[in-house]
Amino acid sequence: MKKKSNWAHIQRSKGHKSGFETKIDEQLKSKGIDGEYEQNEIKYVIPATEHTYKPDFRLPNGIYIESKGWFLSDDRKKHLLIKGQNPDMDLRFVLQSPNGKIYKGSKTTYAQWCDKNGFKWAKKEIPQEWIDEPPKQFQTFFG
C-alpha cells in the first residue's frame, strides 16, 4: 500500500498553495533568507484591447447617426465608451421604439437612457433640423 504524502498538510500549515512553493521556501530558509512568501503586492494593468466602430450613417455636417431597433446592454456600454473617448464626436440615435425598455422588467426606456447619458435621439427618422444643422469644427473621427 502506498503511503500518503504529508505535503498537503505541510503546505497548508505554512500557507503555501503547492508543495513546490513549500520546497522553495524551505530552501530559502535553509540559507537564512526570509523569502517573504506572498507578502508583497505588485500592481499591474491589463492592457485594453483596441476596437473600431462604424457608425451607421454620417451626415454632411459631421453628425453621426446610429439607428437602433434593439439596444442591448453591450451596445449601450460600447456607446458610452465611444462617447467618453471621443468627446467632440456628435453621435445621435434614431430609435425605432423609444419607449422600449432597456431590458425586461426595467422602468428605463431607450429614450430615457439616451437622455440620461447625453445622447440626442429621435423617433423612427432623422429630424430635418439635424440635417440642416451647420457643420461642427470636429468632423473626422475615423480614418
Summary of the structure (lengths in Angstrom):
residues: 143
radius of gyration: 28.3
end to end distance: 71.1
largest distance: 87.8
contacts: 302
relative contact order: 0.13
helix: 31%
strand: 12%
